[in-house]
Amino acid sequence: MTSALPAIQPVSPDIVCLADHERHAAEVLTANAWAYFSGGAADEHSLRANRSAWDHLSLWPRVLRPLAEGHTRIRLLGQDYGHPLLVAPMAYQRLAHADGELASAYAAAALGAGFTLSTQASLPLEVPAQAVLGTAGRGPLWFQLYLQHDRGFTRELVQRVERAGYEALVLTVDAPVSGARDRERRAGFHLPTGISAVNLQGLGAPTAAANHNALCAGVLHHAPSWEDLAWLQAQTRLPVLLKGILHPLDALQAARLQVNGLIVSNHGGRTLDTAPATAIALPRIVQALRAMPGASAELPVIVDGGIRRGTDVLKAMALGASAVMVGRPIVWGLANAGAAGVAHVLRLLRDELEIAMALTGCATLADATPALFTD
């Protein structure tokens, strides 16, 4: 597939918020794809908690504040961007729309949002990179990486990522095994013909013999470790961010190993059910880093999970986030109207963020502090 501009589809006029996008997407997607994108692990407690945790935070409005010179700009990894919205990495986006990750990347670039391509993307990693790297005003372009059992393959994949022009690696660390996804099993989830993790082609199967007396039948023999992180850092010139950090002790260990950023995430509730909501974990991690001697307080901390309104984005920034990642709503927009649908999701969030800032008296995101939650 080439990087030709995706066809523009209209967004239905009765879609005015992200919940509308979700409702429409449920009607558009196949039952197979809906189970994959919408489901969480086990009883989906963490999936629901991600959403409810943001709702339980109340914003206290402030009035008569100077707002005339306000803006949403942020600084991330040494670069300035127009707003704090990033597209989270999500696999197999061609399940939602034929243009898949290409449409999402185009929309993110057009709206100045960051874009992170999944290792399990359904398009070659070079395609979205070639399409958006020259776009003026785009956000950061990152690649999400799962460490593979074959270090040689991983090294070559990272070299491809660097050659393609990606600007950082997002190493997912919270999924040594997949969660127990009941919804997918009930639906008999499978990848249709023609959709696969194309960037993992050529990766052989693990060679270690299965040990049925070990955890997960020996699969964890290949689970990544802190030593593997150090190995990866030595293989690449790109910044490395860790995605899937919930515990403050893990955040501190990552800071000691001089990672370039953290993403507070519970994998969208898709791995360990009953893991804490990201809105609960975020301030604990920020507080731990600020109490650590040295420059760790300046370490970028990004959060995902349950972001559905601009008020959620403002709450995340007030809790200490440097930016936010948006996941499932991107897929809903993609399913509904391709690139235009993704752009619509991002525009809604940007508009709602600016409204929330104005109504809480925040001229800039630096004004968003925990004081927004108190009187």
TORTOR-19809 format. One record per residue (C-alpha): residue number from 1; chain; x, y, z. Coordinates in pm, whole numbers, plus 50000, padded with zeros to 5 digits. Layout:
BEGIN
- NUM_A_X_Y_Z $
...
END
This chain:
BEGIN
- 1_A_50000_50000_50000 $
- 2_A_50122_50349_49915 $
- 3_A_50086_50661_50125 $
- 4_A_49828_50818_49894 $
- 5_A_49596_51061_50072 $
- 6_A_49298_50869_50213 $
- 7_A_48958_50950_50068 $
- 8_A_48763_51205_50270 $
- 9_A_48441_51073_50422 $
- 10_A_48181_51291_50591 $
- 11_A_48125_51263_50964 $
- 12_A_47760_51204_51048 $
- 13_A_47602_51530_51172 $
- 14_A_47455_51358_51477 $
- 15_A_47805_51280_51608 $
- 16_A_47888_51567_51841 $
- 17_A_48101_51399_52110 $
- 18_A_48321_51095_52159 $
- 19_A_48036_50892_52308 $
- 20_A_47847_50943_51981 $
- 21_A_48151_50817_51790 $
- 22_A_48153_50504_52006 $
- 23_A_47782_50442_51955 $
- 24_A_47813_50476_51575 $
- 25_A_48126_50261_51562 $
- 26_A_47944_49979_51740 $
- 27_A_47702_49975_51447 $
- 28_A_47972_49997_51179 $
- 29_A_48232_49749_51301 $
- 30_A_48195_49375_51264 $
- 31_A_48127_49181_51584 $
- 32_A_48479_49040_51550 $
- 33_A_48644_49384_51535 $
- 34_A_48416_49534_51802 $
- 35_A_48512_49261_52049 $
- 36_A_48880_49324_51984 $
- 37_A_48878_49703_52009 $
- 38_A_48619_49757_52280 $
- 39_A_48690_49471_52519 $
- 40_A_48908_49454_52827 $
- 41_A_49051_49178_53041 $
- 42_A_48837_48936_53243 $
- 43_A_48545_49119_53412 $
- 44_A_48664_49454_53274 $
- 45_A_48688_49627_53613 $
- 46_A_48998_49822_53508 $
- 47_A_48839_49912_53175 $
- 48_A_48546_50073_53355 $
- 49_A_48760_50220_53630 $
- 50_A_48970_50414_53380 $
- 51_A_48662_50605_53277 $
- 52_A_48498_50647_53617 $
- 53_A_48817_50775_53783 $
- 54_A_48818_51084_53564 $
- 55_A_48447_51140_53630 $
- 56_A_48502_51133_54006 $
- 57_A_48739_51430_53990 $
- 58_A_48552_51761_54017 $
- 59_A_48692_52077_53859 $
- 60_A_48641_52393_54062 $
- 61_A_48582_52688_53826 $
- 62_A_48763_53015_53871 $
- 63_A_48629_53348_53744 $
- 64_A_48754_53687_53629 $
- 65_A_49097_53554_53546 $
- 66_A_49314_53702_53265 $
- 67_A_49278_53472_52964 $
- 68_A_49348_53693_52663 $
- 69_A_49695_53551_52592 $
- 70_A_49601_53192_52664 $
- 71_A_49718_52888_52467 $
- 72_A_49745_52508_52488 $
- 73_A_50112_52474_52397 $
- 74_A_50338_52216_52563 $
- 75_A_50705_52119_52549 $
- 76_A_50785_51750_52516 $
- 77_A_51125_51585_52468 $
- 78_A_51279_51922_52390 $
- 79_A_51022_52021_52125 $
- 80_A_50728_52263_52135 $
- 81_A_50383_52145_52027 $
- 82_A_50048_52315_51996 $
- 83_A_49857_52095_52240 $
- 84_A_49899_51786_52460 $
- 85_A_49703_51529_52254 $
- 86_A_49880_51216_52128 $
- 87_A_49735_50916_51945 $
- 88_A_49807_50598_52141 $
- 89_A_49950_50291_51968 $
- 90_A_49678_50048_51863 $
- 91_A_49719_49729_51663 $
- 92_A_49547_49616_51344 $
- 93_A_49368_49941_51259 $
- 94_A_49269_49807_50919 $
- 95_A_49010_49604_51113 $
- 96_A_48831_49937_51156 $
- 97_A_48888_50095_50815 $
- 98_A_49071_50004_50494 $
- 99_A_49310_50299_50532 $
- 100_A_49401_50188_50884 $
- 101_A_49706_50346_51044 $
- 102_A_49765_50567_50740 $
- 103_A_49437_50750_50798 $
- 104_A_49508_50790_51169 $
- 105_A_49856_50926_51100 $
- 106_A_49726_51175_50842 $
- 107_A_49458_51299_51078 $
- 108_A_49697_51333_51370 $
- 109_A_49945_51530_51158 $
- 110_A_49674_51758_51024 $
- 111_A_49552_51834_51376 $
- 112_A_49901_51878_51522 $
- 113_A_49864_51571_51742 $
- 114_A_50133_51315_51814 $
- 115_A_50107_50973_51653 $
- 116_A_50247_50643_51782 $
- 117_A_50253_50342_51549 $
- 118_A_50207_49998_51702 $
- 119_A_50452_49713_51649 $
- 120_A_50139_49520_51549 $
- 121_A_50032_49775_51291 $
- 122_A_49857_49639_50984 $
- 123_A_50067_49857_50749 $
- 124_A_50445_49867_50697 $
- 125_A_50596_50117_50937 $
- 126_A_50746_50317_50651 $
- 127_A_50404_50403_50504 $
- 128_A_50265_50641_50769 $
- 129_A_50610_50789_50830 $
- 130_A_50657_50879_50465 $
- 131_A_50308_51027_50457 $
- 132_A_50339_51269_50748 $
- 133_A_50703_51354_50816 $
- 134_A_50690_51661_50593 $
- 135_A_50368_51798_50742 $
- 136_A_50411_52145_50890 $
- 137_A_50290_52175_51246 $
- 138_A_50259_51801_51306 $
- 139_A_50305_51645_51646 $
- 140_A_50572_51390_51741 $
- 141_A_50602_51066_51545 $
- 142_A_50683_50768_51767 $
- 143_A_50702_50390_51731 $
- 144_A_50568_50153_51996 $
- 145_A_50790_49852_52046 $
- 146_A_50738_49509_52195 $
- 147_A_51072_49348_52267 $
- 148_A_51084_49021_52073 $
- 149_A_51247_48697_52180 $
- 150_A_51497_48734_51894 $
- 151_A_51733_49020_51974 $
- 152_A_51867_49024_51621 $
- 153_A_51516_49074_51484 $
- 154_A_51447_49347_51740 $
- 155_A_51769_49526_51649 $
- 156_A_51684_49519_51279 $
- 157_A_51331_49642_51351 $
- 158_A_51468_49934_51552 $
- 159_A_51706_50017_51267 $
- 160_A_51409_50023_51026 $
- 161_A_51227_50256_51264 $
- 162_A_51525_50492_51276 $
- 163_A_51567_50494_50898 $
- 164_A_51197_50567_50851 $
- 165_A_51227_50886_51057 $
- 166_A_51046_50799_51381 $
- 167_A_51154_51024_51664 $
- 168_A_51123_50803_51973 $
- 169_A_51061_50445_52083 $
- 170_A_50770_50368_52314 $
- 171_A_50857_50040_52483 $
- 172_A_50551_49860_52618 $
- 173_A_50646_49686_52943 $
- 174_A_50315_49577_53097 $
- 175_A_50224_49282_52874 $
- 176_A_50465_48987_52909 $
- 177_A_50148_48785_52840 $
- 178_A_49807_48888_52715 $
- 179_A_49520_48940_52954 $
- 180_A_49230_48696_52979 $
- 181_A_49001_48866_52728 $
- 182_A_48665_48700_52768 $
- 183_A_48489_48923_52518 $
- 184_A_48731_48825_52242 $
- 185_A_48696_48456_52325 $
- 186_A_48318_48473_52317 $
- 187_A_48336_48639_51975 $
- 188_A_48592_48388_51848 $
- 189_A_48820_48676_51755 $
- 190_A_49046_48619_51456 $
- 191_A_49237_48830_51208 $
- 192_A_49068_48831_50867 $
- 193_A_49262_48734_50558 $
- 194_A_49486_49020_50451 $
- 195_A_49533_49174_50796 $
- 196_A_49839_49084_51000 $
- 197_A_50126_49232_51200 $
- 198_A_50321_49301_50882 $
- 199_A_50620_49452_51061 $
- 200_A_50682_49123_51241 $
- 201_A_50708_48918_50922 $
- 202_A_51014_48696_50933 $
- 203_A_51017_48661_51310 $
- 204_A_51061_48297_51396 $
- 205_A_50890_48118_51683 $
- 206_A_51067_48097_52020 $
- 207_A_51311_47807_52031 $
- 208_A_51304_47736_52404 $
- 209_A_51114_47419_52489 $
- 210_A_50790_47476_52675 $
- 211_A_50802_47407_53048 $
- 212_A_50452_47310_53154 $
- 213_A_50548_47335_53520 $
- 214_A_50653_47699_53485 $
- 215_A_50432_48008_53482 $
- 216_A_50236_48034_53156 $
- 217_A_50392_47709_53031 $
- 218_A_50736_47864_53002 $
- 219_A_50631_48161_52787 $
- 220_A_50777_48397_53048 $
- 221_A_51123_48265_52968 $
- 222_A_51121_48540_52706 $
- 223_A_50961_48812_52920 $
- 224_A_51160_49138_52900 $
- 225_A_51353_49264_53203 $
- 226_A_51530_49580_53317 $
- 227_A_51845_49433_53164 $
- 228_A_51668_49415_52828 $
- 229_A_51578_49782_52861 $
- 230_A_51945_49867_52910 $
- 231_A_52028_49656_52603 $
- 232_A_51770_49844_52395 $
- 233_A_51903_50182_52507 $
- 234_A_52246_50075_52385 $
- 235_A_52106_49978_52042 $
- 236_A_51936_50305_51947 $
- 237_A_52000_50675_51919 $
- 238_A_51629_50745_51977 $
- 239_A_51473_50850_52307 $
- 240_A_51307_50557_52486 $
- 241_A_50983_50598_52679 $
- 242_A_50830_50320_52889 $
- 243_A_50459_50252_52845 $
- 244_A_50267_50059_53108 $
- 245_A_50399_50210_53432 $
- 246_A_50156_50208_53727 $
- 247_A_50367_50149_54037 $
- 248_A_50577_50438_54174 $
- 249_A_50868_50202_54245 $
- 250_A_50882_50105_53877 $
- 251_A_50874_50474_53785 $
- 252_A_51170_50540_54012 $
- 253_A_51365_50246_53871 $
- 254_A_51299_50370_53517 $
- 255_A_51418_50718_53615 $
- 256_A_51737_50573_53760 $
- 257_A_51798_50398_53427 $
- 258_A_51760_50734_53251 $
- 259_A_51464_50659_53030 $
- 260_A_51333_50960_52842 $
- 261_A_50972_50945_52952 $
- 262_A_50701_50739_53120 $
- 263_A_50350_50656_53004 $
- 264_A_50114_50578_53289 $
- 265_A_49893_50308_53141 $
- 266_A_49712_49987_53230 $
- 267_A_49694_49887_52863 $
- 268_A_49339_50016_52837 $
- 269_A_49227_49758_53093 $
- 270_A_49334_49478_52856 $
- 271_A_49601_49302_53066 $
- 272_A_49565_49280_53446 $
- 273_A_49202_49325_53548 $
- 274_A_49153_49515_53877 $
- 275_A_49476_49709_53815 $
- 276_A_49427_50069_53929 $
- 277_A_49283_50333_53704 $
- 278_A_49545_50553_53544 $
- 279_A_49396_50869_53698 $
- 280_A_49469_50711_54039 $
- 281_A_49823_50602_53953 $
- 282_A_49928_50925_53778 $
- 283_A_49958_51159_54081 $
- 284_A_50137_50891_54285 $
- 285_A_50399_50851_54014 $
- 286_A_50440_51226_53971 $
- 287_A_50480_51271_54347 $
- 288_A_50739_50992_54369 $
- 289_A_50945_51141_54088 $
- 290_A_50934_51488_54238 $
- 291_A_51061_51351_54568 $
- 292_A_51353_51175_54398 $
- 293_A_51683_51366_54404 $
- 294_A_51813_51486_54071 $
- 295_A_51639_51574_53748 $
- 296_A_51372_51302_53764 $
- 297_A_51108_51563_53847 $
- 298_A_51149_51690_53489 $
- 299_A_51094_51345_53337 $
- 300_A_50793_51362_53100 $
- 301_A_50496_51167_53233 $
- 302_A_50219_51091_52984 $
- 303_A_49891_50921_53071 $
- 304_A_49630_50723_52878 $
- 305_A_49318_50528_52966 $
- 306_A_48959_50649_52963 $
- 307_A_49019_50996_52814 $
- 308_A_48684_51089_52662 $
- 309_A_48643_51465_52721 $
- 310_A_48850_51778_52715 $
- 311_A_48785_51804_53088 $
- 312_A_48966_51470_53126 $
- 313_A_49267_51617_52946 $
- 314_A_49270_51919_53176 $
- 315_A_49239_51695_53483 $
- 316_A_49533_51487_53364 $
- 317_A_49747_51796_53320 $
- 318_A_49644_51921_53664 $
- 319_A_49757_51589_53813 $
- 320_A_50102_51638_53664 $
- 321_A_50084_51484_53317 $
- 322_A_50300_51628_53042 $
- 323_A_50056_51510_52772 $
- 324_A_49781_51253_52720 $
- 325_A_49733_50961_52483 $
- 326_A_49395_50882_52331 $
- 327_A_49321_50525_52228 $
- 328_A_48982_50371_52156 $
- 329_A_48809_50696_52048 $
- 330_A_49059_50717_51763 $
- 331_A_48941_50376_51641 $
- 332_A_48577_50482_51674 $
- 333_A_48643_50789_51459 $
- 334_A_48840_50578_51211 $
- 335_A_48557_50328_51177 $
- 336_A_48298_50603_51128 $
- 337_A_48472_50822_50872 $
- 338_A_48834_50726_50817 $
- 339_A_49085_51009_50846 $
- 340_A_48807_51267_50881 $
- 341_A_48662_51073_51172 $
- 342_A_48996_51062_51354 $
- 343_A_49045_51433_51292 $
- 344_A_48696_51499_51429 $
- 345_A_48777_51311_51751 $
- 346_A_49095_51512_51801 $
- 347_A_48925_51841_51720 $
- 348_A_48646_51772_51968 $
- 349_A_48898_51703_52243 $
- 350_A_49100_52013_52158 $
- 351_A_48790_52235_52158 $
- 352_A_48662_52088_52485 $
- 353_A_49004_52133_52646 $
- 354_A_49008_52502_52556 $
- 355_A_48654_52546_52690 $
- 356_A_48750_52374_53016 $
- 357_A_49060_52591_53049 $
- 358_A_48858_52908_53002 $
- 359_A_48595_52803_53255 $
- 360_A_48854_52711_53519 $
- 361_A_49059_53027_53466 $
- 362_A_49360_52854_53313 $
- 363_A_49525_53072_53052 $
- 364_A_49788_52806_52988 $
- 365_A_49834_52445_53090 $
- 366_A_50094_52557_53343 $
- 367_A_49798_52702_53535 $
- 368_A_49644_52354_53562 $
- 369_A_49749_52234_53907 $
- 370_A_49591_52019_54181 $
- 371_A_49433_52342_54307 $
- 372_A_49167_52287_54038 $
- 373_A_49030_52003_54252 $
- 374_A_48995_52202_54575 $
- 375_A_48821_52515_54695 $
END
